[in-house]
Amino acid sequence: KSFLNHTAYLSCSFPNSQKTDIKDLRVFWQKDAIEVVHEVYYGQEKHDNLSPKYINRTKMDMDKWTLQLLNAGIVDEGEYTCIIQHRDKGSLKVIHTSECRLHIIANYSQPEIAWLHTGELKPNEYLNLSCSSSGGYPKPEHMIWLVTSANKTERFMYSGDVSQDVATKLYNVTSRLYIKVPTHTPTNISCLLHVGEHPWSLVSVPLTI
């Protein structure tokens, strides 16, 4: 995983137990088995075969056998394969391959609750609220509303309205809550956003009624 516009680190997982000299190896990375991302040919970086979008965006740490992908974007998500070949009697022989999948993360803004009605709240009327968060990636799973009064907490789950920016590929999400106005005790209302497989969630500032 890598944060958007940060450097992603992709490991070759090569133990090099034979202590092979880098000058006897060809190391190259491919994305989705199509594009050449980086190539080190007998100790020298080679740019002839690189996909244009990776030129000047990669560095190889040959001590840690790790590729650095600079300014990682959402378009860089995918499967990366590291292939290492050894020069043996004039021919190249594959001695190691490994794969890793790159996932990009962009932090959503803190969810924010907004009123969708005007005027004074009265008993038996309905509370109309929205909760919004923007600029995140990957796609959000769902939003949960927590309505807490006295010793009781109710949970309302909605998928929310999700939109994706065409240019940036980042997501915005909005959810609505429509419940009767609480009448007996002070009530706190919060909104939680769950994203992807992450165990954590983003929480709004509570609204007190």
C-alpha positions in Angstrom: 0.0 0.0 0.0 1.1 3.5 -0.7 -0.4 6.9 -0.1 -1.3 8.9 -3.2 1.5 11.0 -4.7 4.0 9.4 -2.3 6.8 6.9 -3.0 5.7 3.3 -3.3 8.2 0.6 -2.3 8.0 -2.7 -4.1 10.2 -5.6 -2.9 11.8 -8.2 -5.1 12.2 -10.5 -2.1 15.5 -11.8 -3.5 17.7 -13.3 -0.9 20.8 -13.5 -3.1 22.2 -16.3 -1.0 24.9 -16.9 -3.7 26.1 -13.3 -3.3 25.9 -13.0 -7.1 27.6 -9.9 -8.5 25.0 -7.4 -9.9 27.2 -7.1 -13.0 26.2 -10.7 -13.8 22.4 -10.0 -13.4 19.6 -8.5 -15.4 16.8 -7.2 -13.1 13.6 -5.9 -14.5 10.1 -5.1 -13.3 6.9 -5.4 -15.3 3.4 -4.1 -14.5 0.4 -6.4 -15.4 2.9 -8.5 -17.5 2.8 -5.8 -20.2 4.7 -2.7 -19.3 8.4 -2.6 -18.4 8.7 -0.4 -15.3 12.4 -0.6 -14.6 15.5 -2.4 -15.9 19.0 -2.9 -14.6 21.2 -4.6 -17.2 24.5 -6.0 -15.9 24.7 -3.3 -13.2 23.6 -0.4 -15.4 20.1 1.1 -15.7 18.7 0.7 -19.1 15.8 2.9 -20.4 15.3 1.6 -24.0 12.4 -0.7 -23.1 10.6 1.3 -20.4 7.0 2.3 -20.7 7.0 6.2 -21.2 5.0 6.8 -18.0 7.7 5.2 -15.8 10.7 7.1 -17.2 12.4 9.1 -14.4 9.9 7.8 -11.9 11.8 4.7 -10.6 14.9 3.9 -8.5 16.3 0.5 -7.7 17.9 -0.1 -4.3 20.2 -3.0 -5.1 21.2 -3.6 -1.5 17.6 -4.2 -0.4 16.3 -5.4 -3.9 13.5 -2.9 -3.7 12.0 -0.7 -6.4 11.0 2.8 -5.5 8.1 4.2 -7.6 8.0 7.9 -7.2 4.8 10.0 -7.1 2.5 6.9 -7.1 -0.9 7.5 -8.6 -4.1 5.6 -8.9 -3.2 4.6 -12.5 -0.2 2.8 -11.0 -2.4 0.3 -9.1 -1.9 -3.3 -10.3 0.3 -6.4 -10.3 4.1 -5.9 -10.4 6.5 -8.7 -11.3 10.2 -8.7 -10.5 12.3 -11.0 -12.7 16.0 -11.6 -12.2 18.1 -13.3 -14.8 21.7 -14.6 -14.3 24.3 -14.5 -17.1 25.6 -18.1 -17.3 28.0 -19.0 -20.1 26.8 -16.2 -22.3 23.1 -16.8 -21.9 20.5 -15.5 -19.5 18.7 -17.8 -17.1 15.8 -16.8 -14.8 16.8 -17.4 -11.2 14.1 -15.5 -9.4 10.6 -14.1 -9.9 8.3 -12.5 -7.4 5.0 -10.6 -7.5 3.3 -7.9 -5.5 0.1 -5.9 -5.9 0.1 -2.1 -5.4 -2.9 -0.5 -3.7 -3.2 3.3 -3.5 -4.7 5.1 -0.5 -5.9 8.7 -0.3 -7.3 10.0 2.9 -10.9 11.2 3.0 -11.8 14.4 4.6 -13.4 14.2 8.1 -17.1 13.5 7.6 -19.2 16.6 8.2 -22.8 16.8 9.2 -25.1 19.4 7.7 -28.7 20.5 8.3 -31.0 20.0 5.3 -33.9 22.0 6.8 -34.6 25.5 8.2 -36.6 26.7 11.1 -37.1 25.5 14.7 -37.2 21.8 15.4 -40.6 20.7 16.9 -41.7 17.4 18.4 -43.0 14.7 16.0 -41.4 16.4 13.0 -38.5 14.8 11.2 -34.9 15.6 11.4 -33.2 15.9 8.0 -29.4 15.7 8.0 -26.6 14.9 5.5 -23.1 13.7 6.1 -20.4 14.2 3.5 -16.7 13.3 3.0 -14.6 13.9 0.0 -11.3 13.4 -1.8 -10.6 9.8 -0.8 -9.6 6.4 -2.3 -10.4 3.5 -2.6 -14.2 3.6 -2.9 -16.0 3.9 0.4 -17.9 0.8 1.8 -20.7 2.6 3.7 -21.6 5.3 6.2 -23.1 4.6 9.6 -25.1 7.0 11.6 -25.0 6.7 15.4 -27.8 8.2 17.4 -27.1 8.2 21.1 -29.5 9.3 23.9 -29.4 8.4 27.6 -28.0 4.8 27.6 -29.2 3.8 24.2 -27.4 3.9 20.8 -29.2 3.3 17.5 -27.2 2.5 14.3 -28.5 3.4 10.9 -26.5 2.2 7.9 -26.7 3.6 4.4 -24.6 3.0 1.4 -24.6 6.7 0.6 -24.4 8.5 -2.8 -20.9 8.0 -4.2 -19.4 9.9 -7.0 -15.9 9.7 -8.6 -14.0 12.6 -10.1 -13.2 11.9 -13.7 -9.8 13.6 -13.6 -8.4 12.7 -10.2 -10.3 9.3 -9.7 -10.9 10.3 -6.1 -14.3 9.6 -4.5 -16.9 11.8 -2.7 -19.7 10.3 -0.6 -22.8 11.7 1.0 -25.4 10.0 3.2 -28.8 11.2 4.5 -30.5 10.7 7.9 -34.2 11.2 8.2 -35.6 10.4 11.7 -38.1 11.8 14.2 -36.9 14.7 16.3 -35.7 13.4 19.7 -38.0 14.8 22.4 -37.0 13.4 25.8 -33.3 13.6 26.4 -30.2 15.3 24.8 -29.1 13.3 21.8 -25.8 13.0 20.1 -25.6 12.2 16.4 -22.4 11.1 14.7 -21.5 9.8 11.2 -18.9 7.2 10.5 -17.3 6.4 7.2 -15.8 3.0 6.5 -13.4 2.6 3.6 -12.3 -0.6 1.8 -10.9 -3.4 4.0 -9.6 -1.0 6.6 -10.6 -1.8 10.2 -10.8 1.9 11.2 -13.4 4.5 10.3 -13.5 8.3 10.1 -15.9 10.0 12.5 -17.6 13.3 12.3 -17.8 15.9 15.0 -21.0 14.9 17.0 -24.1 17.0 16.6 -26.0 17.5 19.9 -29.8 18.1 19.9 
